[in-house]
Amino acid sequence: MRTYTDLRPVFPDQRDWTLATVLRHQARHRPDATFLDTPEEGLSWTYAQALEQAESVADRLARAGADAGDRVLVMAANSSQFVRTWLGTGVGGYVEVPVNTAYEGVFLEHQLTTAAPRWAVVDDALAGRFLAVADAARVIERFWVIDHGAQAEAVRALRDAGWDARPWEELAEGARPGVDPPSPEPRSLASIFFTSGTTGPSKGVAMPHAQMFFFGEEVVSLQRLTAEDVYFTCTPLFHGNAQFMAAYPALIAGARLVVRSRFSASRWVDQLRDSGATVTNLIGVMMDFIWKQPARPGDADNRLRSVFAAPTASSILAGFSERFGIEAFVEVFGLTETSAPILSPYGEDRPAGAAGLAAADWFDVRLVDPDTDVEVPVGEIGELVVRPKHPWTCSLGYYAMPERTAEAWRNLWFHTGDALRKDADGWFYFVDRYKDALRRRGENISSYEVEQALLGYEAVVECAVIGVDAGVEAGEDEVMACVIASRDVKPQELWDWCTGRVPAFAVPRFIRFVDELPKTPSERVRKAALRAEGVTPDTHDRLAGAGGA
């Protein structure tokens, strides 16, 4: 049975697994090479300049009274200021707490109460969010505000409400000469990344420096990154997909990082070409959105060689690769809590739908019965459970949530809540989240696989597949698809499309066309809300004939 054997860290000594060590190494060995490009700002920084900026941010925080281990909340859109703040917290031994820019109200209150940050870096447009939850936000002693055109007003409003608030530029004014920089330990806490709970409050994943580094090393191996590469990212830096799976890998490899403010399907290939990107990452439906853009003769006129897609839309993989001239698609299956225990070898054809092979040198990986924790036979569906073979490569638990930590690490294995299967050759296949899995007529159904089939239809922009109680067969489900379409679509079109693409037992009985899907602030579909609505009067029932509602 095969495993993933390509992971050989660029920095083999685990004592070097901190952002401070890696950045100082690159600044010493390649000081004049460009590390960061932000095209919309028209700015770039060499590795030496990036270290200088990081040390400035770290020292300015220290001068404000920050101690090692203090939490620094960062709530901002993609920008050089975000990257420089992240580098500064890593170099200074502070704990970065990136917060989704969509959060407000009770969502933001929860993050503030859980992480209790003393310091905050925020976009000017977001300052009002903290005024609205002032009681919870009083844990913050000082704000530094990033300028997007309303910095002065935001600083004034925060000061009027009783906070110490400063322009972000103060953090970049330079470090004091002769001050010895700190040296954070690999095992010390580096970041708290909040998961987006769909059924309960989000949990703060406490990531040590070594885990943040190791996640980056995994992507270096996955993408075969070198100092000659240009890593393009347009996903939010407050998510791990951009920060420790794009920015950090570029830092480890000594590559150039290009950060765009946001994703644009229509401009994606032009931005790749303009930046000279050789590698990039895609997440969720981004790959499908790009594919559905009108093809142009120059689509393959770019330097892109590898795409890290999570997940890879296998139904359009061959056409996408040919259209854009891509050498390899790579994928992982992992979580913020565990890093990536499953990875796909570079340039290798995978079985359709396979996420990868177990990184058995680094993790123990099993599929178990979710009720008994007993391992299931090869080929059967089980819950993925993981434990590390090397220290500090998984999270320290959920910050300030010991009960949730103990629950997740039952029997000394981290329980992912994800249903997967493994074939006889060692390839792992994602089936579903256990709470989103369906069972109809005695058959287990992956909502994810049905969604991928529906997304292959040209007029389907987005969809969510759920199980609903149709009043038949107690304890089992009927399949329902909630669909956003780009034009007027008849339900029969989708039922016909599913024929031959989806097993007969998995073809949705119910189809409901909607203008939008309910989502968490981090853009995960709130399927519980859809299940609560159930079969509505505007839902089409295949058994009603002619797609009748």
TORGU-170382 format. One record per residue (C-alpha): residue in one letter; z, y, x. Coordinates in steps of 0.02 Angstrom, whole numbers, plus 50000, padded with zeros to 5 digits. Example, Ala and Ser with C-alpha at 12.3 -4.5 7.8 and 13.67 -1.06 7.14 Angstrom:
! residues 2
- res	c3	c2	c1
- A	50390	49775	50615
- S	50357	49947	50684
//
This chain:
! residues 549
- res	c3	c2	c1
- M	50000	50000	50000
- R	49946	50166	50073
- T	50054	50319	50112
- Y	50020	50496	50172
- T	50033	50495	50363
- D	49953	50661	50414
- L	50111	50768	50414
- R	50157	50812	50594
- P	50247	50980	50600
- V	50176	51121	50705
- F	50357	51160	50751
- P	50431	50986	50781
- D	50608	51042	50821
- Q	50702	51066	50658
- R	50813	51196	50741
- D	50660	51311	50733
- W	50636	51293	50546
- T	50675	51471	50494
- L	50562	51616	50451
- A	50643	51723	50586
- T	50602	51596	50723
- V	50423	51569	50665
- L	50383	51755	50646
- R	50456	51796	50816
- H	50358	51653	50894
- Q	50194	51716	50821
- A	50233	51898	50867
- R	50264	51842	51046
- H	50113	51728	51065
- R	49982	51820	50960
- P	50048	51997	50937
- D	49879	52080	50904
- A	49812	51950	50782
- T	49811	52006	50601
- F	49941	51924	50491
- L	49930	52021	50326
- D	49786	52104	50235
- T	49808	52193	50067
- P	49631	52248	50021
- E	49683	52352	49869
- E	49799	52453	49979
- G	49671	52461	50120
- L	49807	52408	50243
- S	49839	52269	50368
- W	49976	52217	50489
- T	49969	52119	50652
- Y	50100	51988	50689
- A	50191	52111	50802
- Q	50189	52244	50667
- A	50246	52119	50536
- L	50397	52075	50644
- E	50434	52259	50671
- Q	50430	52289	50483
- A	50538	52136	50448
- E	50669	52193	50572
- S	50666	52367	50496
- V	50697	52299	50320
- A	50835	52185	50385
- D	50921	52326	50481
- R	50908	52452	50339
- L	50991	52327	50223
- A	51128	52304	50353
- R	51153	52492	50365
- A	51173	52498	50177
- G	51316	52376	50195
- A	51230	52209	50164
- D	51311	52053	50235
- A	51226	51889	50281
- G	51207	51785	50124
- D	51195	51935	50007
- R	51067	51911	49870
- V	50922	52033	49866
- L	50828	52034	49701
- V	50641	52067	49715
- M	50550	52108	49553
- A	50377	52168	49596
- A	50193	52132	49581
- N	50094	52073	49733
- S	50095	52206	49869
- S	50125	52229	50054
- Q	50298	52295	50009
- F	50339	52129	49928
- V	50283	52031	50081
- R	50376	52146	50201
- T	50534	52135	50096
- W	50523	51944	50097
- L	50502	51943	50285
- G	50649	52061	50304
- T	50767	51956	50200
- G	50718	51802	50301
- V	50743	51888	50469
- G	50906	51970	50415
- G	50991	51815	50346
- Y	50993	51880	50168
- V	50948	51779	50013
- E	50788	51829	49925
- V	50791	51814	49735
- P	50612	51837	49670
- V	50607	51875	49484
- N	50459	51858	49368
- T	50390	52030	49324
- A	50378	51978	49142
- Y	50566	51956	49127
- E	50667	52077	49023
- G	50812	52074	48902
- V	50911	51912	48896
- F	50794	51828	49022
- L	50831	51961	49152
- E	51016	51964	49106
- H	51027	51776	49141
- Q	50951	51794	49314
- L	51064	51940	49357
- T	51220	51850	49296
- T	51175	51689	49386
- A	51121	51759	49555
- A	51233	51914	49557
- P	51123	52012	49679
- R	51201	52162	49770
- W	51032	52239	49814
- A	50864	52255	49726
- V	50684	52298	49768
- V	50583	52336	49611
- D	50419	52414	49557
- D	50436	52587	49482
- A	50366	52527	49315
- L	50504	52396	49301
- A	50655	52509	49330
- G	50679	52533	49143
- R	50708	52347	49122
- F	50872	52365	49217
- L	50925	52517	49117
- A	50905	52411	48960
- V	51025	52277	49027
- A	51139	52397	49121
- D	51299	52298	49097
- A	51228	52143	49181
- A	51137	52247	49312
- R	51296	52333	49374
- V	51312	52195	49505
- I	51172	52288	49597
- E	51236	52422	49716
- R	51071	52498	49770
- F	50888	52495	49717
- W	50737	52526	49828
- V	50588	52571	49719
- I	50406	52530	49760
- D	50285	52669	49719
- H	50142	52635	49598
- G	50129	52815	49539
- A	50298	52840	49454
- Q	50421	52813	49597
- A	50509	52982	49584
- E	50538	52962	49397
- A	50605	52785	49419
- V	50723	52836	49559
- R	50786	52982	49455
- A	50815	52873	49301
- L	50914	52744	49401
- R	51019	52881	49483
- D	51052	52963	49315
- A	51117	52795	49254
- G	51240	52787	49399
- W	51151	52683	49530
- D	51110	52724	49709
- A	50920	52721	49711
- R	50799	52759	49853
- P	50611	52754	49886
- W	50557	52587	49960
- E	50485	52678	50112
- E	50663	52699	50176
- L	50665	52512	50215
- A	50513	52532	50329
- E	50576	52678	50434
- G	50624	52568	50581
- A	50770	52469	50651
- R	50905	52542	50761
- P	50869	52516	50946
- G	50984	52398	51038
- V	51046	52306	50883
- D	51044	52119	50909
- P	50946	52037	50766
- P	51031	51894	50673
- S	50979	51712	50690
- P	50993	51623	50521
- E	51026	51436	50526
- P	50896	51315	50454
- R	51028	51248	50335
- S	51079	51419	50268
- L	51019	51483	50100
- A	50853	51578	50109
- S	50794	51600	49929
- I	50838	51568	49749
- F	50681	51529	49647
- F	50710	51516	49461
- T	50624	51379	49364
- S	50555	51425	49193
- G	50654	51322	49070
- T	50561	51280	48910
- T	50712	51213	48816
- G	50858	51300	48902
- P	50904	51438	49024
- S	50806	51441	49186
- K	50892	51367	49337
- G	50899	51449	49508
- V	50839	51327	49641
- A	50938	51361	49800
- M	50815	51337	49944
- P	50877	51332	50124
- H	50773	51403	50266
- A	50723	51229	50324
- Q	50655	51183	50152
- M	50554	51343	50136
- F	50481	51307	50308
- F	50449	51123	50271
- F	50356	51164	50110
- G	50245	51278	50214
- E	50219	51142	50345
- E	50163	51022	50209
- V	50025	51144	50158
- V	49974	51170	50341
- S	49947	50982	50349
- L	49867	50974	50177
- Q	49741	51113	50213
- R	49723	51077	50400
- L	49764	51258	50434
- T	49737	51336	50605
- A	49747	51510	50678
- E	49561	51529	50640
- D	49588	51517	50452
- V	49600	51654	50321
- Y	49714	51608	50175
- F	49672	51701	50014
- T	49801	51708	49875
- C	49802	51801	49710
- T	49943	51707	49623
- P	50110	51799	49603
- L	50221	51808	49756
- F	50373	51783	49646
- H	50310	51604	49624
- G	50317	51473	49761
- N	50131	51440	49744
- A	50094	51604	49833
- Q	50249	51627	49939
- F	50294	51462	50020
- M	50130	51373	49983
- A	50011	51509	50045
- A	50099	51651	50138
- Y	50219	51540	50235
- P	50085	51412	50286
- A	49978	51555	50352
- L	50127	51616	50453
- I	50161	51443	50526
- A	49979	51417	50575
- G	49957	51594	50644
- A	49819	51624	50516
- R	49772	51783	50422
- L	49845	51805	50247
- V	49747	51903	50116
- V	49849	51953	49962
- R	49767	52018	49804
- S	49866	52098	49664
- R	49810	51976	49530
- F	49688	51838	49485
- S	49516	51883	49418
- A	49401	51740	49369
- S	49247	51853	49364
- R	49280	51930	49537
- W	49354	51776	49621
- V	49203	51725	49725
- D	49165	51907	49773
- Q	49343	51929	49835
- L	49331	51768	49935
- R	49171	51830	50016
- D	49240	52003	50052
- S	49396	51934	50137
- G	49309	51796	50234
- A	49428	51669	50155
- T	49421	51491	50219
- V	49562	51419	50111
- T	49642	51466	49946
- N	49752	51397	49808
- L	49729	51381	49621
- I	49855	51336	49488
- G	49847	51283	49307
- V	49691	51335	49214
- M	49626	51453	49350
- M	49500	51323	49408
- D	49433	51302	49232
- F	49423	51491	49203
- I	49320	51511	49363
- W	49206	51366	49318
- K	49166	51443	49149
- Q	49104	51605	49226
- P	48914	51621	49226
- A	48843	51538	49381
- R	48759	51655	49508
- P	48636	51614	49648
- G	48758	51673	49782
- D	48911	51575	49725
- A	48905	51463	49879
- D	48881	51611	49997
- N	49059	51611	50063
- R	49165	51535	50202
- L	49281	51437	50088
- R	49306	51259	50150
- S	49463	51199	50059
- V	49550	51229	49893
- F	49728	51177	49854
- A	49726	51153	49665
- A	49878	51100	49565
- P	49821	51010	49466
- T	49639	50975	49511
- A	49526	50972	49358
- S	49441	50809	49405
- S	49310	50820	49266
- I	49228	50973	49348
- L	49274	50935	49529
- A	49103	50881	49592
- G	49010	51024	49509
- F	49138	51152	49565
- S	49128	51093	49746
- E	48938	51099	49747
- R	48926	51267	49660
- F	49047	51357	49778
- G	49009	51256	49935
- I	49183	51182	49956
- E	49216	51046	50083
- A	49381	50979	50016
- F	49500	50989	49869
- V	49680	50944	49904
- E	49828	50920	49789
- V	50013	50878	49790
- F	50143	50827	49666
- G	50306	50915	49700
- L	50441	51027	49634
- T	50532	51180	49696
- E	50685	51069	49705
- T	50609	50931	49814
- S	50462	51004	49910
- A	50307	50892	49892
- P	50341	50705	49910
- I	50162	50662	49858
- L	50008	50732	49947
- S	49822	50698	49952
- P	49734	50668	50119
- Y	49610	50804	50168
- G	49428	50769	50132
- E	49458	50599	50054
- D	49386	50550	49886
- R	49530	50514	49768
- P	49527	50404	49615
- A	49501	50514	49463
- G	49663	50596	49413
- A	49760	50542	49567
- A	49882	50672	49637
- G	49906	50589	49806
- L	50004	50465	49911
- A	50189	50461	49950
- A	50241	50552	50110
- A	50346	50400	50153
- D	50396	50463	50326
- W	50488	50606	50243
- F	50543	50547	50070
- D	50598	50395	49972
- V	50495	50395	49813
- R	50516	50282	49662
- L	50463	50268	49481
- V	50606	50212	49371
- D	50652	50180	49190
- P	50723	50349	49136
- D	50865	50265	49040
- T	50921	50136	49168
- D	50857	50205	49337
- V	50787	50031	49372
- E	50621	50035	49466
- V	50469	49992	49358
- P	50329	49875	49417
- V	50172	49945	49497
- G	50051	50006	49364
- E	50186	50048	49237
- I	50242	50223	49191
- G	50410	50280	49256
- E	50509	50436	49296
- L	50480	50503	49471
- V	50641	50506	49572
- V	50650	50571	49750
- R	50770	50586	49896
- P	50739	50658	50071
- K	50743	50559	50233
- H	50772	50716	50338
- P	50908	50848	50310
- W	50878	51014	50223
- T	50701	50973	50162
- C	50758	50977	49980
- S	50853	51111	49888
- L	51041	51137	49896
- G	51050	51118	49707
- Y	51048	51241	49564
- Y	51135	51403	49612
- A	51299	51427	49519
- M	51259	51277	49406
- P	51355	51129	49478
- E	51345	51026	49318
- R	51156	51040	49311
- T	51146	50995	49495
- A	51251	50838	49471
- E	51148	50790	49319
- A	50983	50806	49414
- W	51047	50706	49564
- R	51108	50557	49462
- N	51135	50400	49568
- L	51096	50504	49723
- W	50912	50524	49676
- F	50836	50684	49612
- H	50768	50651	49437
- T	50611	50753	49408
- G	50590	50721	49222
- D	50405	50684	49256
- A	50316	50527	49201
- L	50198	50454	49332
- R	50118	50289	49372
- K	50066	50212	49537
- D	49920	50095	49568
- A	49913	49947	49686
- D	49838	50054	49825
- G	49982	50179	49822
- W	49899	50323	49727
- F	50013	50417	49607
- Y	49951	50486	49440
- F	50040	50618	49337
- V	50055	50564	49155
- D	50166	50695	49073
- R	50334	50777	49065
- Y	50444	50650	48978
- K	50495	50775	48845
- D	50310	50814	48813
- A	50250	50633	48810
- L	50180	50561	48649
- R	50182	50387	48575
- R	50060	50340	48437
- R	50024	50168	48364
- G	50125	50092	48506
- E	50023	50179	48640
- N	50091	50307	48764
- I	49984	50464	48770
- S	49979	50596	48905
- S	49967	50769	48826
- Y	49907	50831	48995
- E	49758	50712	48998
- V	49707	50756	48820
- E	49720	50942	48864
- Q	49609	50917	49016
- A	49478	50832	48908
- L	49480	50973	48780
- L	49469	51105	48917
- G	49305	51025	48969
- Y	49225	51092	48810
- E	49135	51255	48847
- A	49216	51356	48707
- V	49396	51301	48738
- V	49488	51435	48835
- E	49662	51362	48827
- C	49750	51224	48732
- A	49916	51135	48710
- V	49933	50958	48644
- I	50095	50908	48556
- G	50163	50768	48451
- V	50205	50805	48269
- D	50291	50703	48136
- A	50161	50670	48004
- G	50279	50572	47893
- V	50210	50403	47947
- E	50282	50276	48066
- A	50457	50342	48096
- G	50492	50376	48277
- E	50311	50395	48327
- D	50191	50541	48331
- E	50026	50606	48272
- V	49928	50704	48402
- M	49899	50889	48372
- A	49799	51012	48477
- C	49829	51199	48470
- V	49671	51282	48535
- I	49616	51454	48591
- A	49427	51466	48579
- S	49301	51592	48643
- R	49197	51583	48486
- D	49202	51513	48310
- V	49223	51326	48336
- K	49220	51194	48201
- P	49355	51061	48222
- Q	49222	50926	48208
- E	49146	50991	48370
- L	49307	50950	48462
- W	49329	50781	48379
- D	49150	50737	48427
- W	49182	50800	48605
- C	49334	50686	48620
- T	49232	50532	48575
- G	49201	50435	48733
- R	49312	50552	48834
- V	49481	50513	48756
- P	49545	50344	48697
- A	49526	50328	48510
- F	49715	50320	48486
- A	49735	50485	48582
- V	49604	50589	48490
- P	49699	50730	48403
- R	49719	50702	48218
- F	49767	50885	48194
- I	49680	51039	48265
- R	49744	51214	48244
- F	49653	51367	48309
- V	49768	51505	48371
- D	49749	51675	48451
- E	49885	51643	48579
- L	50007	51509	48635
- P	50194	51544	48646
- K	50245	51550	48829
- T	50393	51575	48941
- P	50391	51730	49053
- S	50318	51621	49192
- E	50171	51572	49080
- R	50224	51394	49039
- V	50180	51347	48860
- R	50334	51332	48749
- K	50285	51169	48667
- A	50453	51159	48580
- A	50404	51313	48481
- L	50238	51234	48432
- R	50324	51074	48381
- A	50446	51175	48275
- E	50300	51255	48182
- G	50220	51084	48159
- V	50073	51058	48041
- T	50039	51228	47964
- P	49927	51269	47814
- D	49786	51323	47932
- T	49790	51158	48028
- H	49636	51046	48014
- D	49668	50861	47979
- R	49538	50735	48036
- L	49591	50617	47898
- A	49557	50749	47765
- G	49370	50733	47792
- A	49248	50865	47854
- G	49386	50945	47954
- G	49479	51002	47800
- A	49644	51093	47818
//
